[in-house]
Amino acid sequence: MDVSTAAGKPAPAGARALRGTLLGLLIALVVQAVLGAGVNLYVTTPQSARGAGILAAFGKAISDGGPALALHAVLAALVTLGSIAAVVRRRPAIMACSAGFGCLLGAFAAGAAFVGDTTSGSSMAMAVLTGAAMIAYLLAYSSVAVARD
């Protein structure tokens, strides 16, 4: 895929790499959102996670939550960690990437809270923050198309 700037010149390698990272994050977030919807509808969170803190609930989701919840939790961690690469890569998109990273941290925390408390508010926060992260990364993706190294 050829990535071009607004002037019609090829985009620098750094911009192409960042666009690839952002596109990967966006695809992973869509997969994560669909998987999360399935988990929310069809999977019961483990009783062992009730009242647990964020990291303990995350661990219980992986160890006691069954394959779908474990996959959802692991993918959440990977996407959140992968989003760091987008923040540190390039200056023009750093605000949108930072906002996306913050939203993903919040979604991760809300997801772990949901495993521990199963409240609708935690589930809603996770979904809204994931959607906000998607918007932030889409804005970053579009801004890199016209940015120059």
DSSP file (Angstrom, degrees, kcal/mol; ACC not computed):
  #  RESIDUE AA STRUCTURE BP1 BP2  ACC     N-H-->O    O-->H-N    N-H-->O    O-->H-N    TCO  KAPPA ALPHA  PHI   PSI    X-CA   Y-CA   Z-CA
    1    1 A M              0   0    0      0, 0.0     2,-0.5     0, 0.0     0, 0.0   0.000 360.0 360.0 360.0 128.4    0.0    0.0    0.0
    2    2 A D        -     0   0    0      8,-0.0     2,-0.5     2,-0.0     0, 0.0  -0.784 360.0-158.3 -92.0 124.7    1.4    3.4   -1.0
    3    3 A V        -     0   0    0     -2,-0.5     8,-2.5     8,-0.1     2,-0.3  -0.906  16.4-174.1-103.8 124.9    1.0    6.1    1.5
    4    4 A S  B     -A   10   0A   0     -2,-0.5     2,-0.1     6,-0.2     5,-0.0  -0.819  20.2-124.8-120.3 158.1    1.2    9.6    0.1
    5    5 A T    >   -     0   0    0      4,-2.6     3,-1.7    -2,-0.3   141,-0.2  -0.385  40.2 -96.8 -88.4 175.0    1.2   13.1    1.5
    6    6 A A  T 3  S+     0   0    0      1,-0.3   140,-0.1     2,-0.1    -1,-0.1   0.788 123.6  60.4 -63.5 -27.5   -1.2   15.8    0.4
    7    7 A A  T 3  S-     0   0    0      2,-0.1    -1,-0.3   139,-0.1   139,-0.0   0.481 117.6-111.2 -80.6  -1.9    1.5   17.1   -2.1
    8    8 A G  S <  S+     0   0    0     -3,-1.7    -2,-0.1     1,-0.3    -1,-0.1   0.464  78.0 126.9  87.5   1.1    1.5   13.8   -3.9
    9    9 A K  S    S-     0   0    0      1,-0.1    -4,-2.6    -5,-0.0    -1,-0.3  -0.618  71.8 -90.4 -88.7 152.2    5.0   12.9   -2.8
   10   10 A P  B     -A    4   0A   0      0, 0.0    -6,-0.2     0, 0.0    -1,-0.1  -0.317  45.2-112.5 -60.7 142.4    5.6    9.5   -1.1
   11   11 A A        -     0   0    0     -8,-2.5    -8,-0.1     1,-0.1   137,-0.1  -0.458  38.0 -99.1 -72.4 147.7    5.3    9.6    2.6
   12   12 A P     >  -     0   0    0      0, 0.0     4,-2.1     0, 0.0     3,-0.4  -0.199  33.4-106.3 -63.3 160.6    8.5    9.1    4.6
   13   13 A A  H  > S+     0   0    0      1,-0.2     4,-2.6     2,-0.2     5,-0.2   0.861 119.4  56.9 -58.1 -38.5    9.3    5.7    6.1
   14   14 A G  H  > S+     0   0    0      1,-0.2     4,-2.2     2,-0.2    -1,-0.2   0.891 107.5  47.8 -61.6 -39.5    8.5    6.9    9.6
   15   15 A A  H  > S+     0   0    0     -3,-0.4     4,-2.7     2,-0.2    -1,-0.2   0.901 111.5  50.2 -68.4 -40.5    5.0    7.9    8.5
   16   16 A R  H  X S+     0   0    0     -4,-2.1     4,-2.1     2,-0.2    -2,-0.2   0.913 111.3  49.2 -63.5 -41.2    4.4    4.6    6.8
   17   17 A A  H  X S+     0   0    0     -4,-2.6     4,-2.3     2,-0.2    -2,-0.2   0.918 112.3  47.4 -64.7 -42.8    5.5    2.7    9.8
   18   18 A L  H  X S+     0   0    0     -4,-2.2     4,-3.0     2,-0.2     5,-0.2   0.916 110.2  52.1 -65.8 -42.1    3.3    4.7   12.1
   19   19 A R  H  X S+     0   0    0     -4,-2.7     4,-2.6     1,-0.2    -1,-0.2   0.895 109.5  50.7 -60.7 -38.2    0.3    4.3    9.8
   20   20 A G  H  X S+     0   0    0     -4,-2.1     4,-2.3     2,-0.2    -1,-0.2   0.917 111.4  47.7 -63.8 -42.9    0.9    0.6    9.8
   21   21 A T  H  X S+     0   0    0     -4,-2.3     4,-2.3     2,-0.2    -2,-0.2   0.928 114.0  46.9 -61.7 -46.0    1.0    0.6   13.6
   22   22 A L  H  X S+     0   0    0     -4,-3.0     4,-2.6     2,-0.2    -2,-0.2   0.895 111.5  50.4 -65.8 -40.6   -2.2    2.7   13.8
   23   23 A L  H  X S+     0   0    0     -4,-2.6     4,-2.5    -5,-0.2    -1,-0.2   0.912 110.8  50.1 -63.9 -41.5   -4.0    0.5   11.3
   24   24 A G  H  X S+     0   0    0     -4,-2.3     4,-2.6     1,-0.2    -2,-0.2   0.907 111.0  49.3 -61.6 -41.9   -3.0   -2.6   13.3
   25   25 A L  H  X S+     0   0    0     -4,-2.3     4,-2.5     2,-0.2    -2,-0.2   0.917 110.7  50.1 -62.8 -43.4   -4.3   -1.0   16.5
   26   26 A L  H  X S+     0   0    0     -4,-2.6     4,-1.9     2,-0.2    -2,-0.2   0.920 112.5  46.2 -63.2 -43.3   -7.6   -0.1   14.8
   27   27 A I  H  X S+     0   0    0     -4,-2.5     4,-2.4     1,-0.2    -1,-0.2   0.933 113.2  49.6 -64.3 -44.9   -8.1   -3.6   13.5
   28   28 A A  H  X S+     0   0    0     -4,-2.6     4,-2.8     1,-0.2    -2,-0.2   0.876 109.4  52.6 -62.1 -37.1   -7.2   -5.1   16.8
   29   29 A L  H  X S+     0   0    0     -4,-2.5     4,-2.5     2,-0.2    -1,-0.2   0.873 108.4  49.5 -68.1 -36.3   -9.6   -2.8   18.6
   30   30 A V  H  X S+     0   0    0     -4,-1.9     4,-2.3     2,-0.2     5,-0.2   0.940 113.6  46.1 -65.6 -45.8  -12.5   -3.8   16.3
   31   31 A V  H  X S+     0   0    0     -4,-2.4     4,-2.8     1,-0.2     5,-0.2   0.922 113.5  50.4 -59.8 -43.8  -11.7   -7.5   17.0
   32   32 A Q  H  X S+     0   0    0     -4,-2.8     4,-2.7     1,-0.2    -2,-0.2   0.897 109.6  49.9 -62.0 -42.4  -11.4   -6.7   20.7
   33   33 A A  H  X S+     0   0    0     -4,-2.5     4,-2.1     2,-0.2    -1,-0.2   0.908 113.1  45.8 -65.4 -41.8  -14.8   -4.9   20.7
   34   34 A V  H  X S+     0   0    0     -4,-2.3     4,-2.0     2,-0.2    -2,-0.2   0.927 114.7  47.4 -66.9 -44.4  -16.6   -7.8   18.9
   35   35 A L  H  X S+     0   0    0     -4,-2.8     4,-2.6     1,-0.2    -2,-0.2   0.906 111.1  52.6 -61.9 -41.1  -14.9  -10.3   21.2
   36   36 A G  H  X S+     0   0    0     -4,-2.7     4,-2.8    -5,-0.2    -1,-0.2   0.879 106.4  52.6 -62.6 -39.1  -15.9   -8.2   24.2
   37   37 A A  H  X S+     0   0    0     -4,-2.1     4,-1.9     2,-0.2    -1,-0.2   0.921 110.9  47.6 -62.8 -42.4  -19.5   -8.1   23.1
   38   38 A G  H  X S+     0   0    0     -4,-2.0     4,-2.7     2,-0.2     5,-0.3   0.915 112.5  48.5 -63.6 -43.1  -19.5  -11.9   22.9
   39   39 A V  H  X S+     0   0    0     -4,-2.6     4,-2.1     1,-0.2    -2,-0.2   0.922 110.9  51.2 -62.6 -43.7  -17.9  -12.2   26.3
   40   40 A N  H  < S+     0   0    0     -4,-2.8    -1,-0.2     1,-0.2    -2,-0.2   0.867 118.4  37.5 -62.3 -36.8  -20.4   -9.8   27.8
   41   41 A L  H  < S+     0   0    0     -4,-1.9    -2,-0.2    -5,-0.2    -1,-0.2   0.840 131.3  21.3 -83.9 -34.6  -23.4  -11.7   26.4
   42   42 A Y  H  < S+     0   0    0     -4,-2.7     2,-0.4    -5,-0.2    -3,-0.2   0.478 104.5  75.1-120.9  -3.8  -22.3  -15.3   26.7
   43   43 A V     <  -     0   0    0     -4,-2.1     2,-0.5    -5,-0.3    23,-0.1  -0.922  61.6-143.1-118.7 138.6  -19.6  -15.7   29.3
   44   44 A T        -     0   0    0     -2,-0.4    25,-0.1    21,-0.1     3,-0.1  -0.846  26.5-123.3 -94.9 130.0  -19.9  -15.6   33.1
   45   45 A T        -     0   0    0     -2,-0.5     2,-0.1     1,-0.1    20,-0.1  -0.399  40.2 -88.7 -71.4 152.0  -17.0  -13.9   34.8
   46   46 A P    >   -     0   0    0      0, 0.0     3,-1.5     0, 0.0     4,-0.3  -0.341  21.5-140.3 -68.2 137.1  -15.3  -16.1   37.4
   47   47 A Q  G >  S+     0   0    0      1,-0.3     3,-1.6     2,-0.2    -2,-0.1   0.815 100.6  69.1 -60.4 -30.8  -16.6  -16.0   41.0
   48   48 A S  G 3  S+     0   0    0      1,-0.3    -1,-0.3    16,-0.1    12,-0.1   0.685  94.9  56.3 -64.7 -16.6  -13.0  -16.0   42.2
   49   49 A A  G X  S+     0   0    0     -3,-1.5     3,-2.3    66,-0.2    -1,-0.3   0.527  74.9 124.2 -92.4  -6.7  -12.5  -12.5   40.8
   50   50 A R  T <  S+     0   0    0     -3,-1.6    67,-0.2     1,-0.3    66,-0.1  -0.338  87.0   2.0 -59.7 125.6  -15.4  -10.9   42.8
   51   51 A G  T 3  S+     0   0    0     65,-2.0    -1,-0.3     1,-0.3    66,-0.1   0.475  99.3 139.3  78.6   2.2  -14.1   -8.0   44.8
   52   52 A A    <   -     0   0    0     -3,-2.3    -1,-0.3    64,-0.1    64,-0.1  -0.398  55.1-108.4 -77.5 155.7  -10.5   -8.4   43.5
   53   53 A G     >  -     0   0    0     -3,-0.1     4,-3.0    -2,-0.1     5,-0.3  -0.126  42.6 -88.2 -71.5 177.6   -8.4   -5.4   42.5
   54   54 A I  H  > S+     0   0    0      1,-0.2     4,-2.2     2,-0.2     5,-0.1   0.933 125.9  39.8 -59.3 -51.8   -7.6   -4.6   38.9
   55   55 A L  H  > S+     0   0    0      2,-0.2     4,-2.3     1,-0.2    -1,-0.2   0.888 117.1  49.7 -69.1 -37.5   -4.5   -6.7   38.5
   56   56 A A  H  > S+     0   0    0      2,-0.2     4,-2.5     1,-0.2    -2,-0.2   0.914 111.9  48.4 -65.7 -41.8   -5.9   -9.6   40.5
   57   57 A A  H  X S+     0   0    0     -4,-3.0     4,-2.3     2,-0.2    -2,-0.2   0.886 109.6  53.1 -65.3 -38.1   -9.2   -9.5   38.4
   58   58 A F  H  X S+     0   0    0     -4,-2.2     4,-1.5    -5,-0.3    -2,-0.2   0.935 110.9  46.9 -60.2 -46.2   -7.1   -9.4   35.2
   59   59 A G  H  X S+     0   0    0     -4,-2.3     4,-2.8     1,-0.2     5,-0.2   0.900 111.9  49.8 -62.2 -41.8   -5.2  -12.5   36.4
   60   60 A K  H  X>S+     0   0    0     -4,-2.5     4,-2.9     1,-0.2     5,-0.6   0.844 105.2  58.0 -67.2 -33.7   -8.4  -14.3   37.4
   61   61 A A  H  X5S+     0   0    0     -4,-2.3     4,-0.7     3,-0.2    -1,-0.2   0.893 113.7  39.6 -61.4 -38.3   -9.9  -13.5   34.0
   62   62 A I  H  <5S+     0   0    0     -4,-1.5    -2,-0.2    -5,-0.2     4,-0.2   0.925 125.1  34.9 -77.1 -45.5   -7.0  -15.3   32.3
   63   63 A S  H  <5S+     0   0    0     -4,-2.8    -3,-0.2    -5,-0.1    -2,-0.2   0.844 135.3  17.7 -81.7 -33.2   -6.7  -18.2   34.8
   64   64 A D  H  <5S+     0   0    0     -4,-2.9    -3,-0.2    -5,-0.2    -1,-0.1   0.423 104.1  82.0-119.2  -0.1  -10.3  -18.9   35.7
   65   65 A G  S  X<S-     0   0    0     -4,-0.7     4,-0.6    -5,-0.6     3,-0.1   0.474  90.4-114.0 -93.6  -1.2  -12.4  -17.2   33.0
   66   66 A G  H  >  -     0   0    0     -4,-0.2     4,-2.4     1,-0.2    -1,-0.2  -0.114  44.0 -64.3  86.7 167.9  -12.5  -19.7   30.2
   67   67 A P  H  > S+     0   0    0      0, 0.0     4,-2.6     0, 0.0     5,-0.2   0.867 129.3  49.5 -63.4 -40.9  -10.9  -19.3   26.8
   68   68 A A  H  > S+     0   0    0      2,-0.2     4,-2.3     1,-0.2     5,-0.1   0.937 115.6  42.5 -67.2 -45.4  -13.0  -16.4   25.4
   69   69 A L  H  X S+     0   0    0     -4,-0.6     4,-2.5     2,-0.2    -1,-0.2   0.897 114.7  51.6 -67.2 -39.7  -12.5  -14.2   28.5
   70   70 A A  H  X S+     0   0    0     -4,-2.4     4,-2.7     2,-0.2     5,-0.2   0.922 111.1  47.4 -62.5 -44.1   -8.8  -15.1   28.7
   71   71 A L  H  X S+     0   0    0     -4,-2.6     4,-2.7    -5,-0.2     5,-0.2   0.909 112.0  50.5 -62.8 -42.2   -8.4  -14.2   25.0
   72   72 A H  H  X S+     0   0    0     -4,-2.3     4,-2.0    -5,-0.2    -2,-0.2   0.912 113.0  46.1 -62.0 -43.5  -10.2  -11.0   25.5
   73   73 A A  H  X S+     0   0    0     -4,-2.5     4,-2.0     2,-0.2    -2,-0.2   0.917 114.3  46.7 -67.3 -44.1   -8.0  -10.1   28.5
   74   74 A V  H  X S+     0   0    0     -4,-2.7     4,-2.5     1,-0.2    -2,-0.2   0.919 112.6  49.5 -65.9 -42.9   -4.8  -11.0   26.8
   75   75 A L  H  X S+     0   0    0     -4,-2.7     4,-2.8    -5,-0.2     5,-0.2   0.886 108.5  54.6 -63.0 -37.5   -5.7   -9.1   23.7
   76   76 A A  H  X S+     0   0    0     -4,-2.0     4,-2.3    -5,-0.2    -1,-0.2   0.923 110.0  46.3 -60.3 -44.0   -6.6   -6.1   25.8
   77   77 A A  H  X S+     0   0    0     -4,-2.0     4,-2.5     2,-0.2     5,-0.2   0.918 113.8  48.1 -65.2 -43.0   -3.1   -6.2   27.4
   78   78 A L  H  X S+     0   0    0     -4,-2.5     4,-2.9     2,-0.2    -2,-0.2   0.907 112.8  47.3 -65.0 -42.5   -1.4   -6.6   24.0
   79   79 A V  H  X S+     0   0    0     -4,-2.8     4,-1.7     2,-0.2    -1,-0.2   0.917 112.9  49.5 -64.8 -42.8   -3.4   -3.7   22.4
   80   80 A T  H  X S+     0   0    0     -4,-2.3     4,-0.5    -5,-0.2    -2,-0.2   0.926 115.1  43.3 -63.3 -44.4   -2.7   -1.5   25.4
   81   81 A L  H >X S+     0   0    0     -4,-2.5     3,-1.2     1,-0.2     4,-0.5   0.902 112.5  53.7 -67.0 -40.5    1.0   -2.2   25.3
   82   82 A G  H >X S+     0   0    0     -4,-2.9     3,-0.8     1,-0.3     4,-0.7   0.793  97.2  66.1 -63.9 -28.0    1.1   -1.9   21.5
   83   83 A S  H 3X S+     0   0    0     -4,-1.7     4,-1.5     1,-0.2    -1,-0.3   0.740  87.6  68.8 -68.0 -20.7   -0.5    1.5   21.8
   84   84 A I  H <X S+     0   0    0     -3,-1.2     4,-1.9    -4,-0.5    -1,-0.2   0.883  92.8  59.0 -62.6 -36.9    2.7    2.7   23.5
   85   85 A A  H <X S+     0   0    0     -3,-0.8     4,-0.7    -4,-0.5    -1,-0.2   0.860 104.1  50.7 -60.6 -35.6    4.5    2.3   20.2
   86   86 A A  H  X S+     0   0    0     -4,-0.7     4,-0.7    -3,-0.2     3,-0.4   0.871 108.0  52.5 -70.9 -36.0    2.1    4.7   18.5
   87   87 A V  H  < S+     0   0    0     -4,-1.5    -2,-0.2     1,-0.2    -1,-0.2   0.903 114.1  40.7 -66.5 -41.0    2.6    7.4   21.2
   88   88 A V  H  < S+     0   0    0     -4,-1.9    -1,-0.2     1,-0.2    -2,-0.2   0.520 101.6  74.5 -88.7  -4.2    6.4    7.4   21.0
   89   89 A R  H  < S+     0   0    0     -4,-0.7     2,-0.4    -3,-0.4    -1,-0.2   0.911  98.6  11.3 -79.0 -43.3    6.8    7.2   17.2
   90   90 A R     <  -     0   0    0     -4,-0.7     3,-0.4    -3,-0.2    -1,-0.2  -0.994  53.3-139.6-151.6 136.5    5.9   10.5   15.7
   91   91 A R  S >  S+     0   0    0     -2,-0.4     3,-1.8     1,-0.2     4,-0.4   0.893  93.8  58.4 -67.0 -46.5    5.3   14.0   16.8
   92   92 A P  T 3  S+     0   0    0      0, 0.0     3,-0.3     0, 0.0     4,-0.2   0.819 115.4  36.8 -59.4 -29.2    2.3   15.2   14.7
   93   93 A A  T 3> S+     0   0    0     -3,-0.4     4,-2.7     1,-0.2     5,-0.3   0.330  86.0 105.6-101.8   8.2    0.0   12.5   15.9
   94   94 A I  H <> S+     0   0    0     -3,-1.8     4,-2.5     1,-0.2     5,-0.2   0.840  77.3  51.6 -64.4 -34.7    1.2   12.4   19.5
   95   95 A M  H  > S+     0   0    0     -4,-0.4     4,-2.4    -3,-0.3    -1,-0.2   0.948 114.0  42.9 -67.3 -46.3   -1.8   14.1   21.0
   96   96 A A  H  > S+     0   0    0     -4,-0.2     4,-2.5     1,-0.2    -2,-0.2   0.907 116.3  48.8 -65.6 -40.6   -4.3   11.8   19.4
   97   97 A C  H  X S+     0   0    0     -4,-2.7     4,-2.6     2,-0.2   -10,-0.2   0.881 110.8  50.6 -66.7 -37.5   -2.1    8.8   20.2
   98   98 A S  H  X S+     0   0    0     -4,-2.5     4,-2.5    -5,-0.3    -2,-0.2   0.909 110.9  48.7 -65.8 -41.3   -1.8    9.9   23.8
   99   99 A A  H  X S+     0   0    0     -4,-2.4     4,-2.4     2,-0.2    -2,-0.2   0.919 112.0  49.5 -62.8 -43.1   -5.5   10.3   24.1
  100  100 A G  H  X S+     0   0    0     -4,-2.5     4,-2.3     2,-0.2    -2,-0.2   0.913 110.6  49.8 -61.0 -43.5   -6.0    6.8   22.6
  101  101 A F  H  X S+     0   0    0     -4,-2.6     4,-2.5     2,-0.2    -2,-0.2   0.918 110.5  50.1 -62.1 -44.2   -3.5    5.4   25.0
  102  102 A G  H  X S+     0   0    0     -4,-2.5     4,-2.2     1,-0.2    -1,-0.2   0.906 110.5  49.9 -60.9 -41.7   -5.3    7.0   27.9
  103  103 A C  H  X S+     0   0    0     -4,-2.4     4,-2.7     1,-0.2    -1,-0.2   0.895 110.3  50.4 -63.4 -40.0   -8.6    5.7   26.7
  104  104 A L  H  X S+     0   0    0     -4,-2.3     4,-2.7     2,-0.2    -2,-0.2   0.888 108.4  51.5 -68.0 -37.6   -7.1    2.2   26.4
  105  105 A L  H  X S+     0   0    0     -4,-2.5     4,-2.4     2,-0.2    -1,-0.2   0.929 112.9  46.5 -60.9 -43.3   -5.7    2.4   30.0
  106  106 A G  H  X S+     0   0    0     -4,-2.2     4,-2.7     2,-0.2    -2,-0.2   0.900 112.4  49.2 -64.5 -41.2   -9.2    3.4   31.2
  107  107 A A  H  X S+     0   0    0     -4,-2.7     4,-2.6     2,-0.2    -2,-0.2   0.897 110.7  51.2 -65.1 -40.1  -10.9    0.6   29.2
  108  108 A F  H  X S+     0   0    0     -4,-2.7     4,-2.4     2,-0.2    -2,-0.2   0.939 112.7  45.2 -61.0 -47.4   -8.4   -1.9   30.5
  109  109 A A  H  X S+     0   0    0     -4,-2.4     4,-2.5     1,-0.2    -2,-0.2   0.904 113.6  49.8 -63.6 -41.7   -9.1   -0.8   34.1
  110  110 A A  H  X S+     0   0    0     -4,-2.7     4,-2.4     2,-0.2    -1,-0.2   0.886 110.4  51.2 -65.0 -38.1  -12.9   -0.8   33.5
  111  111 A G  H  X S+     0   0    0     -4,-2.6     4,-1.9     2,-0.2    -2,-0.2   0.925 111.3  46.2 -64.3 -44.7  -12.7   -4.3   32.0
  112  112 A A  H  X S+     0   0    0     -4,-2.4     4,-1.6     1,-0.2    -2,-0.2   0.893 112.4  51.8 -64.9 -38.1  -10.8   -5.6   35.0
  113  113 A A  H  X S+     0   0    0     -4,-2.5     4,-2.6     1,-0.2     5,-0.4   0.895 106.7  54.3 -63.3 -38.9  -13.2   -3.8   37.3
  114  114 A F  H  X S+     0   0    0     -4,-2.4     4,-2.7     1,-0.2    -2,-0.2   0.895 105.0  52.6 -62.5 -40.2  -16.1   -5.5   35.4
  115  115 A V  H  < S+     0   0    0     -4,-1.9    -1,-0.2     1,-0.2    -2,-0.2   0.881 116.3  41.6 -61.7 -36.1  -14.6   -8.9   36.0
  116  116 A G  H  < S+     0   0    0     -4,-1.6   -65,-2.0    -5,-0.1    -2,-0.2   0.796 134.1  15.8 -81.9 -29.5  -14.5   -8.1   39.7
  117  117 A D  H  < S-     0   0    0     -4,-2.6    -3,-0.2   -67,-0.2    -2,-0.2   0.583  78.7-146.7-123.2 -12.8  -17.8   -6.4   40.1
  118  118 A T     <  +     0   0    0     -4,-2.7     2,-0.2    -5,-0.4    -4,-0.1   0.746  42.6 155.4  50.1  31.8  -19.9   -7.3   37.0
  119  119 A T     >  -     0   0    0     -6,-0.2     4,-1.7     1,-0.1     3,-0.2  -0.577  53.2-127.9 -86.9 151.9  -21.7   -3.9   37.1
  120  120 A S  H  > S+     0   0    0     -2,-0.2     4,-2.9     1,-0.2     5,-0.2   0.841 108.1  61.3 -63.7 -33.7  -23.2   -2.4   33.9
  121  121 A G  H  > S+     0   0    0      2,-0.2     4,-2.5     1,-0.2    -1,-0.2   0.900 104.0  47.7 -61.8 -41.9  -21.3    0.8   34.6
  122  122 A S  H  > S+     0   0    0      2,-0.2     4,-2.2     1,-0.2    -1,-0.2   0.909 113.4  48.5 -64.8 -41.5  -17.9   -0.9   34.3
  123  123 A S  H  X S+     0   0    0     -4,-1.7     4,-2.1     2,-0.2    -2,-0.2   0.917 112.6  47.8 -64.3 -43.8  -19.0   -2.6   31.1
  124  124 A M  H  X S+     0   0    0     -4,-2.9     4,-2.9     2,-0.2     5,-0.3   0.912 110.4  51.6 -64.6 -43.0  -20.3    0.6   29.6
  125  125 A A  H  X S+     0   0    0     -4,-2.5     4,-2.5     1,-0.2     5,-0.3   0.910 109.4  51.0 -60.3 -42.3  -17.1    2.5   30.6
  126  126 A M  H  X S+     0   0    0     -4,-2.2     4,-1.8     1,-0.2    -1,-0.2   0.925 113.7  44.2 -60.6 -45.7  -15.1   -0.2   28.9
  127  127 A A  H  X S+     0   0    0     -4,-2.1     4,-2.2     2,-0.2    -2,-0.2   0.920 115.0  47.1 -67.4 -45.0  -17.1    0.0   25.7
  128  128 A V  H  X S+     0   0    0     -4,-2.9     4,-2.5     1,-0.2    -2,-0.2   0.916 113.2  48.3 -65.1 -43.5  -17.2    3.8   25.6
  129  129 A L  H  X S+     0   0    0     -4,-2.5     4,-2.1    -5,-0.3    -1,-0.2   0.852 110.0  52.4 -68.2 -33.4  -13.5    4.2   26.2
  130  130 A T  H  X S+     0   0    0     -4,-1.8     4,-2.1    -5,-0.3    -1,-0.2   0.922 110.9  47.9 -65.7 -42.9  -12.7    1.6   23.5
  131  131 A G  H  X S+     0   0    0     -4,-2.2     4,-2.1     2,-0.2    -2,-0.2   0.896 110.8  51.1 -63.0 -40.2  -14.8    3.5   21.1
  132  132 A A  H  X S+     0   0    0     -4,-2.5     4,-2.4     1,-0.2    -1,-0.2   0.884 108.5  52.0 -64.6 -37.9  -13.1    6.8   22.1
  133  133 A A  H  X S+     0   0    0     -4,-2.1     4,-2.7     2,-0.2     5,-0.2   0.906 107.3  53.0 -63.7 -41.3   -9.7    5.1   21.5
  134  134 A M  H  X S+     0   0    0     -4,-2.1     4,-2.2     1,-0.2    -2,-0.2   0.923 110.3  47.4 -59.1 -44.2  -10.8    4.0   18.1
  135  135 A I  H  X S+     0   0    0     -4,-2.1     4,-2.4     2,-0.2    -2,-0.2   0.922 111.5  50.6 -63.7 -44.0  -11.7    7.6   17.2
  136  136 A A  H  X S+     0   0    0     -4,-2.4     4,-2.3     1,-0.2    -2,-0.2   0.921 112.9  45.5 -60.7 -44.7   -8.4    8.9   18.6
  137  137 A Y  H  X S+     0   0    0     -4,-2.7     4,-2.6     2,-0.2    -1,-0.2   0.830 110.4  53.8 -71.2 -30.6   -6.4    6.4   16.5
  138  138 A L  H  X S+     0   0    0     -4,-2.2     4,-2.3    -5,-0.2    -1,-0.2   0.909 110.0  47.9 -66.6 -41.1   -8.5    7.1   13.4
  139  139 A L  H  X S+     0   0    0     -4,-2.4     4,-1.9     2,-0.2    -2,-0.2   0.909 112.9  48.3 -63.6 -42.0   -7.7   10.8   13.8
  140  140 A A  H  X S+     0   0    0     -4,-2.3     4,-1.6     2,-0.2    -2,-0.2   0.918 110.4  52.0 -62.9 -43.3   -4.0   10.0   14.3
  141  141 A Y  H  X S+     0   0    0     -4,-2.6     4,-0.8     1,-0.2    -2,-0.2   0.922 111.8  45.6 -58.8 -46.0   -4.1    7.8   11.2
  142  142 A S  H  < S+     0   0    0     -4,-2.3     4,-0.4     1,-0.2     3,-0.3   0.823 110.1  54.7 -70.2 -30.1   -5.6   10.5    9.1
  143  143 A S  H >X S+     0   0    0     -4,-1.9     3,-0.7     1,-0.2     4,-0.6   0.800 101.0  58.8 -74.0 -27.2   -3.2   13.2   10.4
  144  144 A V  H 3< S+     0   0    0     -4,-1.6     3,-0.4     1,-0.2    -1,-0.2   0.764  90.6  71.8 -72.6 -23.9   -0.2   11.1    9.5
  145  145 A A  T 3< S+     0   0    0     -4,-0.8    -1,-0.2    -3,-0.3    -2,-0.2   0.817 109.8  30.7 -61.8 -29.7   -1.2   11.1    5.8
  146  146 A V  T <4 S+     0   0    0     -3,-0.7    -1,-0.2    -4,-0.4    -2,-0.2   0.452 100.1 102.8-108.0  -2.2   -0.3   14.8    5.5
  147  147 A A     <  -     0   0    0     -4,-0.6     2,-0.3    -3,-0.4  -132,-0.1  -0.429  55.4-150.6 -82.0 157.4    2.5   15.0    8.0
  148  148 A R              0   0    0     -2,-0.1  -137,-0.1  -137,-0.1    -2,-0.1  -0.931 360.0 360.0-125.6 150.1    6.2   15.1    7.1
  149  149 A D              0   0    0     -2,-0.3    -1,-0.0   -58,-0.1    -2,-0.0   0.474 360.0 360.0 -69.0 360.0    9.3   13.9    8.9
